[in-house]
């Protein structure tokens, strides 16, 4: 079980200059994206670096929903800079890009695909020492400040994949609820859906002791190990916070209590799924993002089509949990109750339908697009979506219920329309 170092509290960002001093950092790489570089979170970091005389170079070219090419650009910057510490200020896209830059700068002779998950890459274990990385999340979603995962779009195959290793986990996550106050409504919603699915998927993943074979060496043990007694605690607690605070955080940007709690829930769910893993919602989300046609979401200032990660994950959730519930139905029922379903007279065999209905109601209340059809997909796209899901074995094999290509086709079809 790998647990993250977290510092939480309003205004803790001002300590980052001291942290870098304490690390003896001489050349720091500050990574962010173009939009954030003008906003208060980056400003707070810059003020702290200036106050403590930290020598840094800024890279603000991170792409929202990164690609292999955008990772390579950041890696090139990191190699050239010969940095001895990294600071990532942003959402999952920024933190993941910074993790990759740190990894490949520390392993300059490696090919890009060496550390990328199999079967797309070679999935080699990371044995080189990395530099310290401080992550300052500005969204309440990916939990990337707590995980050893970095996700990107592999353009050639039109599919999302990533790098997964405990070695790339940030040294410290600075969770400053003030940073969530600048998030627009839809970014709060889509980030929150990622937290929701992280919690649900890690809690319902195949149990750790039902996985095989045992790795021949602990270095080969995957970061994602299946649901387990430790991650369950984090997943359930995160789910309760989402049920209580997500709607409030979306509807009222001034609701500091709700936004602060969602920021924490993101880290809690990250610690849960960073060890247990996610399964089908995430496995199916990667081609939904990777094959996007013309969809541009509200509140995202980008020059390319994109399906925000949290949205691509949550749109399949009713179909997925209706499918997986025949294994461990009591866990699915417990989740439905946390999300507001009345389960007093529920039959255990209906657990999946009850959870699916609770999710649909939750999404309908929050004006979420009506299924995959609403973001530009049709039945004709299902074969390509299935093909894009098949390489995601790292997560799909964590599903409590194994799935065939026909099962995946049926799940995509059931997700075309939600309401």
C-alpha positions, 0 to 999 in steps of 0.5 A: 500500500503506497500512501501519499504525502499530503498537506492540506489547508487554506493558503498552504501554497505559500509554503512551497518556496520553503519546501524547495529550500528544505530540499536544497533545490537549485534549479526548479521546473514549474509546469502549468498550462496557458489558462492557469498561468494567469490565474491565482493558483500559479500566482500564489506559487510564483510569489512563494518562489520569489519570496524564498529566492528559488531559481526556476524555469516555467513551462506553461505549454501543457496540453489539456488532455495530453498527447504523446507529442505534448508529453515529449515536448515537456520531456524535452524541456525537462531534459534540457533544463537539468532540473533538481526538483519539479512543481506542477500546478494544475489539474491531472493534465499538468500533474501527469505531464510533469510526472512523465517529464521527471521520469524521462529526464531521470532516464535519458537513454530510455525510449518513450514506449519503454515505460508506457503500459503494455500492450501498447508500450513495454511496461518496464519497471522504473528503477532509476531515482527520480527528482522530488515533485511537488503537485499543487492540484487546482481541480477536484478530480483526478487525484493525480497528486496522490497516484503513480499514474500519468495518462495521455492520448496515443495519437497513432492508435487514437487511444488513451494509455499511460505510465503506471508506477509507484516511482512517479508518485509526487513527493508531496501534494499541496491541497489548498482549497483556495485554488478550487474557487477559480474553477468554472461550473462545468469543470467542477462538475466533470472533475467531480464525476471523475472522483465519483467513478474513482470511488465506485470503481475502486470499491467494486474492483475485483478483490486483491486476493482473487488476482493471479498470478502472483508477480515473480518479484515485488517490483513487478507488482502493479500499482493497481491491485484490486479492492482491498481493506485499506483502499475501501476506507478511502473509496467509501469516504470519498463517495460520501463526500461526493454525495453530500457536496458535489451538487453544492460545489457545482451550483454555487462557486462561493460555497467554500465548504463544498469546494474544500470538501470536494478538493479533499475527496479527490485526494481521498479517492486518489489514495483509494484507486491509486492502490486498488485501481479502476475498471470498466468506466475508465477502460471504456473512457479512453477511446471515448476521449481518444476518438472525439470528433467535434465536441467542445465542452462548455467552460473549457478554453481550448482550441481542440475538440475534447471530451473532458476525462470525468465526462468520458468516464461517467457517461458509461457508469449506469451501464457498467455498474448494472453489468458488474453488480452480479458480482458483489451486489451488496457493495453496489447496493451500499454505493446506491444507498450512499448516493441517495437510493432507498434500499430498505425493500431492495432485493439483492439481485436488483443491486445493479439496476438500483445503482444505475438508476441512482447514477442516472438521477444524479447526472440528470439533476446536474444537466449532464449530456444525454449519453454518448449520442449527445457528445457526437457518437452513434452506433456506427462508432461502437466497433471502434470504441470497443477496439480502443477499449481492448488494449486497456487491460491494465484496468479492464481486468480489474472489473469484478466481471470479465467481459467479452467484445460483445459485452463491451458493444452492449455497454457502449450501446446502452450508454448512447442515451441515459435518460 
